[in-house]
């Protein structure tokens, strides 16, 4: 299976800060990468698909980039409601879908 | 609006089986697939497998092969996930999630609310 390595595992930032999370695949996955947001006690929510496309209704402060093995997820201006854990997920090696370990985002 | 509503929490003994349901509404059930994803307490997400609601084709995660069965009932727009020979490390919240297309694409746009399965003697 393809391994997805996210970093950092957690971060603390102030409201208004730019937040960046990275995700590295163990092999080339082209742009077959999604990003999900999971708030405590809730199901995950799709934010970004195909590495850089914003899902309908998702605020534009969220963005994604990258291809191949290295990907970046950015929150341009952190808001209090963005407190959550964020997961990357590859779907290049179907049927073996795999998720990264998650990045917990907290407010400083 | 699209909704996936799952069955309630379960407590099972080691070695038992559990069957979780996921009732879909707000869309044509047979036009999409359903994946199941689980999350152990304090841990990350683990994809378990997928079923086509169109023709019942399945793909299971290798580590669960032989212990998991996914089915659908198109008459009630409900998907089911049965896990057998339960162990303590199967304790998790189990989610169903709609895949984007009829075949397995691996992009999950709607999720159920989750079902906690606790395995304990």
Interface residues (C-beta under 8 A of the other chain):
Chain A: X1 X32 X34 X36 X38 X43 X44 X45 X46 X49 X55 X87 X89 X90 X91 X94 X95 X96 X97 X98 X99 X100 X101 X102
Chain B: X35 X37 X44 X45 X46 X47 X49 X50 X59 X61 X62 X95 X97 X104 X105 X106 X107 X108 X109 X111 X112 X113 X114
